[in-house]
Amino acid sequence: ALFLDEPFANLDADSRPALRTLVRSYAERTAGIVIIATSSLADAAALCRNAIVLRDGRVSHAGTVASLATMDDPYISALRAEAAATVTLHPE
């Protein structure tokens, strides 16, 4: 398994897509598990099928990233609003 902690946090707009492509390629090529800790729903949506959302150190959601698109939860709504400028979440 590959563990990444905020791998996209301080990248410029040109580097972020390139690193996303590299991580996706690695996961597909190795059929490995990639665990990404991120505060960006946009990064999670771009790379992940499944997500665990933590709030105050506890799991507030576990499921598909797509399921976050329709969740009626204030915290998830705030994450969606933050990500809206860079990615569109589609319900399953």
KATA-V281787 format. One record per pair of residues at least 4 apart in sequence whose ideal C-beta (glycine too) atoms are under 7 Angstrom apart, sorted by the first residue. I is the first residue (numbers start at 0). J is the second residue. If there is no record, write none. Layout:
I	J
I	J
This chain:
0	31
0	32
0	34
1	25
1	31
1	33
2	34
3	33
3	35
4	36
5	36
5	37
6	18
6	35
7	15
7	18
7	37
7	39
7	42
10	14
10	15
10	18
14	18
15	19
16	20
17	21
18	22
19	23
19	45
19	46
20	24
21	25
22	26
22	33
22	46
23	27
23	46
24	28
25	29
26	31
26	33
35	42
35	43
35	46
35	47
37	42
37	43
39	43
39	82
40	44
40	67
40	78
40	79
40	81
40	82
41	45
41	82
41	85
41	86
42	46
43	47
43	50
43	64
44	64
44	82
44	86
44	88
45	86
47	64
48	63
48	64
49	62
49	63
49	64
50	64
50	67
51	58
51	61
52	59
52	60
52	75
53	57
53	58
53	59
54	59
54	74
59	74
60	67
60	70
60	75
62	66
63	91
65	88
65	89
65	90
65	91
66	70
66	91
67	75
67	79
67	88
68	88
68	89
68	90
69	90
70	75
72	76
73	77
74	78
75	79
76	80
77	81
78	82
79	83
79	88
82	86
